[in-house]
Amino acid sequence: MQQTCGNCGGSCGGCAGVLELTEEELLLLGRFAQIPFWPVARRADTETPVCLEEDAMRPELLSALAIKGLIQLDFDLPLTGFDYSAYDACPHKGSMALTAAGQRVIELLDVQGVDE
């Protein structure tokens, strides 16, 4: 039985040091490195995250990074002072940020780069 770190739900390859990210996921992770906290919302009828701040913040990419344990989506912790008026259609308004694992990945990418 493979042990996992508990951060990724096993999606990192059993914590064997392998984490696969698409180019789009890498770019989005880089945005989290530049701006650590982002608004996120969720409509009443779905679990899909919504972020209207940038086109790159696509729901499937946010979900993938969250499943991999690299970002945290917290729909009950809104950003202080942020204007959520663009998210009026979403009853659940919160925030998202890098996890400790996501920060480690960013640091490793800065040092080691990316292998194809």
MOPAC internal coordinates of N, CA, C and O (Angstrom, degrees):
PM7 1SCF
backbone

  N    0.0000 0     0.00 0     0.00 0    0    0    0
  C    1.4464 1     0.00 0     0.00 0    1    0    0
  C    1.5289 1   109.07 1     0.00 0    2    1    0
  O    1.2310 1   120.87 1   -51.59 1    3    2    1
  N    1.3135 1   115.94 1   128.41 1    3    2    1
  C    1.4575 1   120.75 1   178.96 1    5    3    2
  C    1.5198 1   109.85 1   -81.32 1    6    5    3
  O    1.2310 1   121.06 1   -40.52 1    7    6    5
  N    1.3091 1   115.57 1   139.48 1    7    6    5
  C    1.4460 1   120.31 1   174.71 1    9    7    6
  C    1.5190 1   108.26 1   -92.12 1   10    9    7
  O    1.2310 1   121.28 1   -31.39 1   11   10    9
  N    1.3197 1   115.15 1   148.61 1   11   10    9
  C    1.4537 1   119.71 1   176.25 1   13   11   10
  C    1.5187 1   109.06 1  -119.97 1   14   13   11
  O    1.2310 1   120.81 1   -15.70 1   15   14   13
  N    1.3031 1   116.05 1   164.30 1   15   14   13
  C    1.4615 1   121.12 1  -179.18 1   17   15   14
  C    1.5218 1   112.08 1   -74.94 1   18   17   15
  O    1.2310 1   120.38 1   165.33 1   19   18   17
  N    1.3357 1   116.88 1   -14.67 1   19   18   17
  C    1.4510 1   120.13 1  -177.77 1   21   19   18
  C    1.5112 1   113.55 1    86.99 1   22   21   19
  O    1.2310 1   119.72 1   170.49 1   23   22   21
  N    1.3173 1   118.14 1    -9.51 1   23   22   21
  C    1.4636 1   121.32 1  -178.41 1   25   23   22
  C    1.5176 1   112.89 1   -90.16 1   26   25   23
  O    1.2310 1   120.44 1   156.63 1   27   26   25
  N    1.3153 1   116.76 1   -23.37 1   27   26   25
  C    1.4598 1   118.42 1  -168.03 1   29   27   26
  C    1.5181 1   114.02 1  -118.90 1   30   29   27
  O    1.2310 1   119.33 1   178.93 1   31   30   29
  N    1.3101 1   118.89 1    -1.07 1   31   30   29
  C    1.4507 1   119.79 1  -177.07 1   33   31   30
  C    1.5134 1   112.27 1    66.79 1   34   33   31
  O    1.2310 1   119.78 1  -158.65 1   35   34   33
  N    1.3176 1   118.03 1    21.35 1   35   34   33
  C    1.4605 1   122.12 1   179.30 1   37   35   34
  C    1.5083 1   114.58 1    87.11 1   38   37   35
  O    1.2310 1   119.40 1   179.45 1   39   38   37
  N    1.3466 1   118.75 1    -0.55 1   39   38   37
  C    1.4649 1   120.38 1  -175.60 1   41   39   38
  C    1.5223 1   113.32 1   -74.81 1   42   41   39
  O    1.2310 1   120.18 1   174.13 1   43   42   41
  N    1.3255 1   117.26 1    -5.87 1   43   42   41
  C    1.4596 1   119.16 1  -178.84 1   45   43   42
  C    1.5279 1   111.57 1   -88.45 1   46   45   43
  O    1.2310 1   119.77 1  -170.58 1   47   46   45
  N    1.3185 1   118.04 1     9.42 1   47   46   45
  C    1.4560 1   120.58 1   179.58 1   49   47   46
  C    1.5182 1   111.47 1    88.56 1   50   49   47
  O    1.2310 1   120.52 1  -145.80 1   51   50   49
  N    1.3271 1   116.61 1    34.20 1   51   50   49
  C    1.4447 1   119.88 1   179.33 1   53   51   50
  C    1.5132 1   112.39 1    72.78 1   54   53   51
  O    1.2310 1   120.42 1  -155.06 1   55   54   53
  N    1.3150 1   116.79 1    24.94 1   55   54   53
  C    1.4708 1   122.72 1   179.26 1   57   55   54
  C    1.5151 1   111.32 1    59.37 1   58   57   55
  O    1.2310 1   120.95 1  -145.49 1   59   58   57
  N    1.3047 1   115.80 1    34.51 1   59   58   57
  C    1.4606 1   121.22 1   177.71 1   61   59   58
  C    1.5192 1   111.04 1   -87.58 1   62   61   59
  O    1.2310 1   120.28 1  -165.02 1   63   62   61
  N    1.3270 1   117.06 1    14.98 1   63   62   61
  C    1.4528 1   120.64 1   178.66 1   65   63   62
  C    1.5160 1   113.48 1    87.00 1   66   65   63
  O    1.2310 1   120.13 1  -170.09 1   67   66   65
  N    1.3219 1   117.35 1     9.91 1   67   66   65
  C    1.4582 1   121.28 1  -178.55 1   69   67   66
  C    1.5237 1   108.75 1  -116.29 1   70   69   67
  O    1.2310 1   121.21 1   -55.19 1   71   70   69
  N    1.3004 1   115.29 1   124.81 1   71   70   69
  C    1.4494 1   121.39 1   175.69 1   73   71   70
  C    1.5115 1   106.93 1  -132.15 1   74   73   71
  O    1.2310 1   120.61 1   -59.09 1   75   74   73
  N    1.3114 1   116.44 1   120.91 1   75   74   73
  C    1.4573 1   119.98 1  -179.70 1   77   75   74
  C    1.5157 1   109.78 1   -97.49 1   78   77   75
  O    1.2310 1   121.49 1   -53.15 1   79   78   77
  N    1.3242 1   114.76 1   126.85 1   79   78   77
  C    1.4540 1   122.39 1   177.66 1   81   79   78
  C    1.5219 1   108.84 1  -128.88 1   82   81   79
  O    1.2310 1   120.77 1   -40.47 1   83   82   81
  N    1.3201 1   116.13 1   139.53 1   83   82   81
  C    1.4511 1   119.64 1   174.12 1   85   83   82
  C    1.5228 1   108.51 1   -75.09 1   86   85   83
  O    1.2310 1   120.64 1   -13.50 1   87   86   85
  N    1.3071 1   116.38 1   166.50 1   87   86   85
  C    1.4631 1   120.66 1   177.44 1   89   87   86
  C    1.5297 1   110.80 1   -59.83 1   90   89   87
  O    1.2310 1   120.83 1   139.60 1   91   90   89
  N    1.3397 1   116.02 1   -40.40 1   91   90   89
  C    1.4613 1   120.15 1   179.48 1   93   91   90
  C    1.5311 1   111.30 1   -65.63 1   94   93   91
  O    1.2310 1   120.29 1   141.09 1   95   94   93
  N    1.3445 1   117.05 1   -38.91 1   95   94   93
  C    1.4669 1   120.23 1   177.16 1   97   95   94
  C    1.5245 1   110.67 1   -64.78 1   98   97   95
  O    1.2310 1   120.31 1   139.89 1   99   98   97
  N    1.3337 1   117.02 1   -40.11 1   99   98   97
  C    1.4657 1   120.85 1   177.36 1  101   99   98
  C    1.5209 1   111.52 1   -61.56 1  102  101   99
  O    1.2310 1   120.66 1   136.05 1  103  102  101
  N    1.3222 1   116.35 1   -43.95 1  103  102  101
  C    1.4680 1   120.28 1   179.14 1  105  103  102
  C    1.5221 1   110.98 1   -63.52 1  106  105  103
  O    1.2310 1   120.78 1   137.85 1  107  106  105
  N    1.3182 1   116.11 1   -42.15 1  107  106  105
  C    1.4582 1   119.90 1   179.81 1  109  107  106
  C    1.5329 1   111.08 1   -67.33 1  110  109  107
  O    1.2310 1   120.48 1   140.83 1  111  110  109
  N    1.3094 1   116.69 1   -39.17 1  111  110  109
  C    1.4573 1   120.66 1   175.79 1  113  111  110
  C    1.5355 1   110.34 1   -60.65 1  114  113  111
  O    1.2310 1   120.90 1   143.10 1  115  114  113
  N    1.3240 1   115.88 1   -36.90 1  115  114  113
  C    1.4595 1   120.87 1   175.94 1  117  115  114
  C    1.5208 1   112.47 1   -63.03 1  118  117  115
  O    1.2310 1   120.01 1   145.32 1  119  118  117
  N    1.3156 1   117.59 1   -34.68 1  119  118  117
  C    1.4756 1   120.99 1   176.99 1  121  119  118
  C    1.5303 1   110.34 1   -66.49 1  122  121  119
  O    1.2310 1   121.00 1   142.70 1  123  122  121
  N    1.3400 1   115.70 1   -37.30 1  123  122  121
  C    1.4618 1   119.16 1   176.43 1  125  123  122
  C    1.5215 1   110.84 1   -66.90 1  126  125  123
  O    1.2310 1   120.27 1   149.63 1  127  126  125
  N    1.3270 1   117.09 1   -30.37 1  127  126  125
  C    1.4660 1   119.85 1   176.68 1  129  127  126
  C    1.5300 1   110.23 1   -68.56 1  130  129  127
  O    1.2310 1   120.22 1   147.30 1  131  130  129
  N    1.3392 1   117.19 1   -32.70 1  131  130  129
  C    1.4648 1   121.39 1  -179.84 1  133  131  130
  C    1.5203 1   112.51 1   -80.49 1  134  133  131
  O    1.2310 1   120.70 1   138.79 1  135  134  133
  N    1.3178 1   116.27 1   -41.21 1  135  134  133
  C    1.4686 1   122.54 1  -179.93 1  137  135  134
  C    1.5226 1   106.41 1  -126.90 1  138  137  135
  O    1.2310 1   119.84 1   -74.26 1  139  138  137
  N    1.3175 1   117.91 1   105.74 1  139  138  137
  C    1.4613 1   120.07 1  -169.80 1  141  139  138
  C    1.5280 1   116.02 1   -72.46 1  142  141  139
  O    1.2310 1   119.25 1   155.07 1  143  142  141
  N    1.3337 1   119.04 1   -24.93 1  143  142  141
  C    1.4652 1   120.85 1  -177.76 1  145  143  142
  C    1.5207 1   110.01 1  -124.63 1  146  145  143
  O    1.2310 1   121.19 1   -48.14 1  147  146  145
  N    1.3298 1   115.33 1   131.86 1  147  146  145
  C    1.4625 1   122.12 1  -178.98 1  149  147  146
  C    1.5231 1   109.15 1  -129.46 1  150  149  147
  O    1.2310 1   120.59 1   -27.59 1  151  150  149
  N    1.3362 1   116.47 1   152.41 1  151  150  149
  C    1.4642 1   118.95 1   173.02 1  153  151  150
  C    1.5250 1   109.86 1   -75.71 1  154  153  151
  O    1.2310 1   120.93 1   -30.94 1  155  154  153
  N    1.3018 1   115.83 1   149.06 1  155  154  153
  C    1.4600 1   121.30 1   174.55 1  157  155  154
  C    1.5225 1   107.03 1  -146.63 1  158  157  155
  O    1.2310 1   121.20 1   -28.99 1  159  158  157
  N    1.3136 1   115.30 1   151.01 1  159  158  157
  C    1.4549 1   120.46 1   179.21 1  161  159  158
  C    1.5255 1   108.50 1  -141.73 1  162  161  159
  O    1.2310 1   122.02 1    -8.57 1  163  162  161
  N    1.3160 1   113.74 1   171.43 1  163  162  161
  C    1.4675 1   119.59 1   178.57 1  165  163  162
  C    1.5187 1   107.39 1  -145.91 1  166  165  163
  O    1.2310 1   121.13 1   -45.55 1  167  166  165
  N    1.3253 1   115.44 1   134.45 1  167  166  165
  C    1.4634 1   119.95 1   176.48 1  169  167  166
  C    1.5282 1   108.89 1   -73.62 1  170  169  167
  O    1.2310 1   120.58 1   -19.50 1  171  170  169
  N    1.2976 1   116.50 1   160.50 1  171  170  169
  C    1.4635 1   121.38 1  -176.78 1  173  171  170
  C    1.5242 1   112.52 1   -65.45 1  174  173  171
  O    1.2310 1   119.91 1   150.60 1  175  174  173
  N    1.3247 1   117.78 1   -29.40 1  175  174  173
  C    1.4645 1   121.37 1  -172.59 1  177  175  174
  C    1.5252 1   114.47 1   -97.53 1  178  177  175
  O    1.2310 1   119.33 1  -171.07 1  179  178  177
  N    1.3364 1   118.88 1     8.93 1  179  178  177
  C    1.4617 1   120.11 1  -175.88 1  181  179  178
  C    1.5285 1   110.56 1  -152.69 1  182  181  179
  O    1.2310 1   120.98 1   -19.78 1  183  182  181
  N    1.3022 1   115.74 1   160.22 1  183  182  181
  C    1.4666 1   122.35 1   174.75 1  185  183  182
  C    1.5269 1   111.16 1   -94.35 1  186  185  183
  O    1.2310 1   120.33 1   178.62 1  187  186  185
  N    1.3198 1   116.97 1    -1.38 1  187  186  185
  C    1.4570 1   122.39 1  -174.96 1  189  187  186
  C    1.5291 1   111.21 1   -68.38 1  190  189  187
  O    1.2310 1   120.51 1   -52.07 1  191  190  189
  N    1.3547 1   116.64 1   127.93 1  191  190  189
  C    1.4695 1   119.09 1   177.73 1  193  191  190
  C    1.5290 1   111.43 1   -72.99 1  194  193  191
  O    1.2310 1   120.86 1   -34.50 1  195  194  193
  N    1.3213 1   115.96 1   145.50 1  195  194  193
  C    1.4619 1   122.86 1   178.82 1  197  195  194
  C    1.5224 1   108.38 1  -124.61 1  198  197  195
  O    1.2310 1   120.81 1   -54.80 1  199  198  197
  N    1.3393 1   116.05 1   125.20 1  199  198  197
  C    1.4593 1   121.41 1   171.79 1  201  199  198
  C    1.5245 1   106.78 1  -134.38 1  202  201  199
  O    1.2310 1   120.63 1   -61.78 1  203  202  201
  N    1.3039 1   116.40 1   118.22 1  203  202  201
  C    1.4653 1   121.64 1  -174.67 1  205  203  202
  C    1.5218 1   112.91 1   -96.77 1  206  205  203
  O    1.2310 1   119.63 1  -173.33 1  207  206  205
  N    1.3070 1   118.32 1     6.67 1  207  206  205
  C    1.4615 1   121.54 1  -172.45 1  209  207  206
  C    1.5235 1   113.55 1   -76.67 1  210  209  207
  O    1.2310 1   119.76 1   146.69 1  211  210  209
  N    1.3194 1   118.06 1   -33.31 1  211  210  209
  C    1.4673 1   122.06 1  -179.58 1  213  211  210
  C    1.5219 1   109.12 1  -146.81 1  214  213  211
  O    1.2310 1   120.62 1   -31.90 1  215  214  213
  N    1.3222 1   116.42 1   148.10 1  215  214  213
  C    1.4600 1   121.05 1   178.92 1  217  215  214
  C    1.5317 1   112.31 1   -61.00 1  218  217  215
  O    1.2310 1   120.28 1   148.86 1  219  218  217
  N    1.3335 1   117.06 1   -31.14 1  219  218  217
  C    1.4667 1   120.84 1  -178.41 1  221  219  218
  C    1.5222 1   112.60 1   -68.55 1  222  221  219
  O    1.2310 1   120.03 1   164.37 1  223  222  221
  N    1.3224 1   117.54 1   -15.63 1  223  222  221
  C    1.4620 1   122.06 1  -178.42 1  225  223  222
  C    1.5321 1   110.26 1   -83.34 1  226  225  223
  O    1.2310 1   121.07 1  -124.85 1  227  226  225
  N    1.3283 1   115.56 1    55.15 1  227  226  225
  C    1.4619 1   120.86 1  -178.54 1  229  227  226
  C    1.5256 1   110.42 1   -73.29 1  230  229  227
  O    1.2310 1   120.30 1   -37.77 1  231  230  229
  N    1.3270 1   117.02 1   142.23 1  231  230  229
  C    1.4644 1   121.03 1  -176.67 1  233  231  230
  C    1.5220 1   114.47 1   -53.02 1  234  233  231
  O    1.2310 1   120.08 1   137.44 1  235  234  233
  N    1.3277 1   117.44 1   -42.56 1  235  234  233
  C    1.4730 1   119.53 1  -177.55 1  237  235  234
  C    1.5260 1   111.98 1   -67.55 1  238  237  235
  O    1.2310 1   120.31 1   147.75 1  239  238  237
  N    1.3252 1   117.02 1   -32.25 1  239  238  237
  C    1.4662 1   120.38 1   177.74 1  241  239  238
  C    1.5248 1   110.72 1   -73.20 1  242  241  239
  O    1.2310 1   120.47 1   138.00 1  243  242  241
  N    1.3208 1   116.71 1   -42.00 1  243  242  241
  C    1.4639 1   119.99 1   176.84 1  245  243  242
  C    1.5218 1   110.47 1   -61.38 1  246  245  243
  O    1.2310 1   120.69 1   135.96 1  247  246  245
  N    1.3257 1   116.28 1   -44.04 1  247  246  245
  C    1.4672 1   119.86 1   178.57 1  249  247  246
  C    1.5240 1   111.38 1   -62.41 1  250  249  247
  O    1.2310 1   120.27 1   137.93 1  251  250  249
  N    1.3261 1   117.09 1   -42.07 1  251  250  249
  C    1.4650 1   120.75 1  -179.89 1  253  251  250
  C    1.5231 1   111.30 1   -62.52 1  254  253  251
  O    1.2310 1   119.85 1   135.49 1  255  254  253
  N    1.3331 1   117.90 1   -44.51 1  255  254  253
  C    1.4647 1   120.46 1   179.01 1  257  255  254
  C    1.5224 1   111.24 1   -66.07 1  258  257  255
  O    1.2310 1   120.36 1   145.05 1  259  258  257
  N    1.3332 1   116.92 1   -34.95 1  259  258  257
  C    1.4647 1   120.20 1   177.83 1  261  259  258
  C    1.5318 1   110.70 1   -68.87 1  262  261  259
  O    1.2310 1   120.06 1   137.46 1  263  262  261
  N    1.3240 1   117.50 1   -42.54 1  263  262  261
  C    1.4656 1   121.30 1   178.34 1  265  263  262
  C    1.5256 1   110.78 1   -62.24 1  266  265  263
  O    1.2310 1   120.57 1   143.58 1  267  266  265
  N    1.3145 1   116.52 1   -36.42 1  267  266  265
  C    1.4657 1   121.18 1   179.12 1  269  267  266
  C    1.5234 1   112.46 1   -78.37 1  270  269  267
  O    1.2310 1   120.48 1   178.45 1  271  270  269
  N    1.3272 1   116.69 1    -1.55 1  271  270  269
  C    1.4531 1   121.28 1   176.45 1  273  271  270
  C    1.5167 1   114.71 1    77.36 1  274  273  271
  O    1.2310 1   120.24 1  -161.27 1  275  274  273
  N    1.3373 1   117.15 1    18.73 1  275  274  273
  C    1.4571 1   120.85 1  -176.32 1  277  275  274
  C    1.5223 1   113.30 1   -94.17 1  278  277  275
  O    1.2310 1   120.55 1   155.78 1  279  278  277
  N    1.3350 1   116.55 1   -24.22 1  279  278  277
  C    1.4623 1   120.90 1   173.68 1  281  279  278
  C    1.5219 1   108.45 1  -132.05 1  282  281  279
  O    1.2310 1   121.77 1   -24.51 1  283  282  281
  N    1.3170 1   114.21 1   155.49 1  283  282  281
  C    1.4675 1   121.83 1   177.32 1  285  283  282
  C    1.5156 1   108.13 1  -110.74 1  286  285  283
  O    1.2310 1   120.10 1   -52.14 1  287  286  285
  N    1.3274 1   117.41 1   127.86 1  287  286  285
  C    1.4617 1   122.64 1   174.37 1  289  287  286
  C    1.5179 1   107.29 1  -103.66 1  290  289  287
  O    1.2310 1   120.07 1   -61.53 1  291  290  289
  N    1.3008 1   117.46 1   118.47 1  291  290  289
  C    1.4555 1   121.67 1  -179.58 1  293  291  290
  C    1.5225 1   108.68 1  -123.44 1  294  293  291
  O    1.2310 1   120.79 1   -81.06 1  295  294  293
  N    1.3281 1   116.10 1    98.94 1  295  294  293
  C    1.4580 1   121.20 1  -174.09 1  297  295  294
  C    1.5279 1   113.16 1   -77.70 1  298  297  295
  O    1.2310 1   120.08 1   175.32 1  299  298  297
  N    1.3185 1   117.45 1    -4.68 1  299  298  297
  C    1.4577 1   120.81 1  -179.89 1  301  299  298
  C    1.5305 1   112.99 1  -112.65 1  302  301  299
  O    1.2310 1   120.43 1  -168.15 1  303  302  301
  N    1.3296 1   116.78 1    11.85 1  303  302  301
  C    1.4707 1   120.65 1  -179.05 1  305  303  302
  C    1.5290 1   109.13 1  -128.58 1  306  305  303
  O    1.2310 1   120.06 1   -97.81 1  307  306  305
  N    1.3387 1   117.50 1    82.19 1  307  306  305
  C    1.4660 1   120.03 1  -178.39 1  309  307  306
  C    1.5249 1   112.35 1   -69.09 1  310  309  307
  O    1.2310 1   121.33 1   -23.43 1  311  310  309
  N    1.3102 1   115.07 1   156.57 1  311  310  309
  C    1.4602 1   121.21 1   176.10 1  313  311  310
  C    1.5240 1   109.30 1   -72.52 1  314  313  311
  O    1.2310 1   120.44 1   -48.74 1  315  314  313
  N    1.3017 1   116.77 1   131.26 1  315  314  313
  C    1.4549 1   122.00 1   178.82 1  317  315  314
  C    1.5273 1   110.04 1   -65.62 1  318  317  315
  O    1.2310 1   120.95 1   -52.14 1  319  318  317
  N    1.3175 1   115.78 1   127.86 1  319  318  317
  C    1.4577 1   121.12 1   176.16 1  321  319  318
  C    1.5189 1   115.25 1    80.03 1  322  321  319
  O    1.2310 1   119.31 1  -179.76 1  323  322  321
  N    1.3462 1   118.92 1     0.24 1  323  322  321
  C    1.4615 1   120.48 1  -179.99 1  325  323  322
  C    1.5308 1   109.56 1   -82.75 1  326  325  323
  O    1.2310 1   120.66 1   -40.65 1  327  326  325
  N    1.3341 1   116.33 1   139.35 1  327  326  325
  C    1.4568 1   122.43 1   178.41 1  329  327  326
  C    1.5256 1   109.39 1   -85.39 1  330  329  327
  O    1.2310 1   120.24 1   -76.26 1  331  330  329
  N    1.3090 1   117.15 1   103.74 1  331  330  329
  C    1.4613 1   122.78 1  -178.98 1  333  331  330
  C    1.5297 1   113.07 1   -89.48 1  334  333  331
  O    1.2310 1   119.57 1  -162.83 1  335  334  333
  N    1.3302 1   118.43 1    17.17 1  335  334  333
  C    1.4685 1   120.43 1  -176.00 1  337  335  334
  C    1.5312 1   112.50 1   -60.86 1  338  337  335
  O    1.2310 1   119.58 1   151.01 1  339  338  337
  N    1.3269 1   118.40 1   -28.99 1  339  338  337
  C    1.4703 1   120.61 1   177.36 1  341  339  338
  C    1.5233 1   111.79 1   -70.12 1  342  341  339
  O    1.2310 1   120.50 1   166.71 1  343  342  341
  N    1.3132 1   116.65 1   -13.29 1  343  342  341
  C    1.4641 1   122.78 1  -177.01 1  345  343  342
  C    1.5288 1   111.84 1  -105.90 1  346  345  343
  O    1.2310 1   119.94 1  -156.49 1  347  346  345
  N    1.3275 1   117.72 1    23.51 1  347  346  345
  C    1.4674 1   121.51 1  -176.61 1  349  347  346
  C    1.5269 1   113.00 1   -57.85 1  350  349  347
  O    1.2310 1   119.52 1   150.76 1  351  350  349
  N    1.3210 1   118.51 1   -29.24 1  351  350  349
  C    1.4666 1   121.30 1   179.99 1  353  351  350
  C    1.5210 1   112.48 1   -74.37 1  354  353  351
  O    1.2310 1   120.22 1   173.22 1  355  354  353
  N    1.3138 1   117.19 1    -6.78 1  355  354  353
  C    1.4629 1   122.27 1  -176.86 1  357  355  354
  C    1.5268 1   110.32 1  -111.21 1  358  357  355
  O    1.2310 1   120.03 1   -62.53 1  359  358  357
  N    1.3353 1   117.54 1   117.47 1  359  358  357
  C    1.4672 1   119.01 1   179.99 1  361  359  358
  C    1.5266 1   113.93 1   -73.86 1  362  361  359
  O    1.2310 1   120.16 1   157.25 1  363  362  361
  N    1.3165 1   117.30 1   -22.75 1  363  362  361
  C    1.4615 1   121.66 1  -179.02 1  365  363  362
  C    1.5238 1   109.48 1  -104.17 1  366  365  363
  O    1.2310 1   120.47 1   -70.30 1  367  366  365
  N    1.3210 1   116.71 1   109.70 1  367  366  365
  C    1.4630 1   121.82 1  -178.12 1  369  367  366
  C    1.5163 1   108.87 1  -119.48 1  370  369  367
  O    1.2310 1   120.70 1   -52.01 1  371  370  369
  N    1.3309 1   116.28 1   127.99 1  371  370  369
  C    1.4482 1   119.74 1  -177.42 1  373  371  370
  C    1.5066 1   112.66 1  -149.10 1  374  373  371
  O    1.2310 1   121.77 1    33.99 1  375  374  373
  N    1.3172 1   114.22 1  -146.01 1  375  374  373
  C    1.4564 1   120.35 1  -176.71 1  377  375  374
  C    1.5243 1   109.75 1  -142.12 1  378  377  375
  O    1.2310 1   121.40 1   -14.16 1  379  378  377
  N    1.3101 1   114.93 1   165.84 1  379  378  377
  C    1.4651 1   120.94 1   175.98 1  381  379  378
  C    1.5151 1   108.27 1  -143.56 1  382  381  379
  O    1.2310 1   121.67 1   -27.93 1  383  382  381
  N    1.3326 1   114.41 1   152.07 1  383  382  381
  C    1.4614 1   120.14 1  -176.39 1  385  383  382
  C    1.5213 1   109.20 1  -159.47 1  386  385  383
  O    1.2310 1   121.37 1   -14.01 1  387  386  385
  N    1.3258 1   114.98 1   165.99 1  387  386  385
  C    1.4570 1   120.76 1   173.70 1  389  387  386
  C    1.5229 1   110.46 1   -62.73 1  390  389  387
  O    1.2310 1   120.77 1   -35.58 1  391  390  389
  N    1.3214 1   116.13 1   144.42 1  391  390  389
  C    1.4556 1   121.13 1   169.78 1  393  391  390
  C    1.5273 1   107.61 1   -88.90 1  394  393  391
  O    1.2310 1   120.51 1    -4.24 1  395  394  393
  N    1.3139 1   116.63 1   175.76 1  395  394  393
  C    1.4695 1   120.43 1   175.47 1  397  395  394
  C    1.5311 1   109.51 1   -61.34 1  398  397  395
  O    1.2310 1   120.50 1   141.32 1  399  398  397
  N    1.3285 1   116.66 1   -38.68 1  399  398  397
  C    1.4680 1   119.99 1   177.72 1  401  399  398
  C    1.5254 1   110.67 1   -64.84 1  402  401  399
  O    1.2310 1   120.08 1   139.48 1  403  402  401
  N    1.3274 1   117.45 1   -40.52 1  403  402  401
  C    1.4576 1   121.33 1   177.41 1  405  403  402
  C    1.5131 1   111.56 1   -62.97 1  406  405  403
  O    1.2310 1   120.66 1   139.66 1  407  406  405
  N    1.3208 1   116.34 1   -40.34 1  407  406  405
  C    1.4652 1   120.35 1   177.38 1  409  407  406
  C    1.5235 1   110.75 1   -63.95 1  410  409  407
  O    1.2310 1   120.09 1   140.16 1  411  410  409
  N    1.3372 1   117.43 1   -39.84 1  411  410  409
  C    1.4675 1   120.53 1   177.90 1  413  411  410
  C    1.5259 1   111.02 1   -63.81 1  414  413  411
  O    1.2310 1   120.50 1   140.29 1  415  414  413
  N    1.3231 1   116.65 1   -39.71 1  415  414  413
  C    1.4681 1   120.24 1   177.88 1  417  415  414
  C    1.5250 1   110.15 1   -62.71 1  418  417  415
  O    1.2310 1   120.17 1   135.32 1  419  418  417
  N    1.3223 1   117.28 1   -44.68 1  419  418  417
  C    1.4691 1   121.56 1   178.05 1  421  419  418
  C    1.5295 1   109.83 1   -58.19 1  422  421  419
  O    1.2310 1   120.50 1   133.72 1  423  422  421
  N    1.3191 1   116.65 1   -46.28 1  423  422  421
  C    1.4666 1   120.70 1  -179.64 1  425  423  422
  C    1.5208 1   111.43 1   -63.50 1  426  425  423
  O    1.2310 1   120.14 1   138.64 1  427  426  425
  N    1.3311 1   117.35 1   -41.36 1  427  426  425
  C    1.4628 1   120.67 1   177.92 1  429  427  426
  C    1.5247 1   111.48 1   -65.24 1  430  429  427
  O    1.2310 1   120.34 1   140.24 1  431  430  429
  N    1.3251 1   116.95 1   -39.76 1  431  430  429
  C    1.4569 1   120.49 1   178.42 1  433  431  430
  C    1.5144 1   110.73 1   -64.03 1  434  433  431
  O    1.2310 1   120.36 1   141.85 1  435  434  433
  N    1.3357 1   116.92 1   -38.15 1  435  434  433
  C    1.4641 1   120.57 1   177.83 1  437  435  434
  C    1.5315 1   111.75 1   -63.66 1  438  437  435
  O    1.2310 1   120.93 1   144.70 1  439  438  437
  N    1.3370 1   115.83 1   -35.30 1  439  438  437
  C    1.4609 1   120.70 1  -176.93 1  441  439  438
  C    1.5235 1   111.72 1   -87.36 1  442  441  439
  O    1.2310 1   120.54 1   131.94 1  443  442  441
  N    1.3387 1   116.57 1   -48.06 1  443  442  441
  C    1.4641 1   120.76 1  -170.68 1  445  443  442
  C    1.5122 1   114.28 1  -100.56 1  446  445  443
  O    1.2310 1   119.75 1   159.24 1  447  446  445
  N    1.2941 1   118.08 1   -20.76 1  447  446  445
  C    1.4570 1   120.71 1  -177.38 1  449  447  446
  C    1.5151 1   111.75 1    82.02 1  450  449  447
  O    1.2310 1   120.51 1    17.23 1  451  450  449
  N    1.3383 1   116.63 1  -162.77 1  451  450  449
  C    1.4435 1   123.09 1  -175.16 1  453  451  450
  C    1.5170 1   109.70 1  -121.26 1  454  453  451
  O    1.2310 1   121.09 1   -45.27 1  455  454  453
  N    1.3425 1   115.53 1   134.73 1  455  454  453
  C    1.4677 1   120.67 1   171.84 1  457  455  454
  C    1.5146 1   108.45 1   -98.94 1  458  457  455
  O    1.2310 1   120.83 1   -40.20 1  459  458  457
  N    1.2924 1   116.01 1   139.80 1  459  458  457
  C    1.4724 1   121.34 1   178.30 1  461  459  458
  C    1.5078 1   109.59 1   -73.35 1  462  461  459
  O    1.2310 1   120.10 1   180.00 1  463  462  461

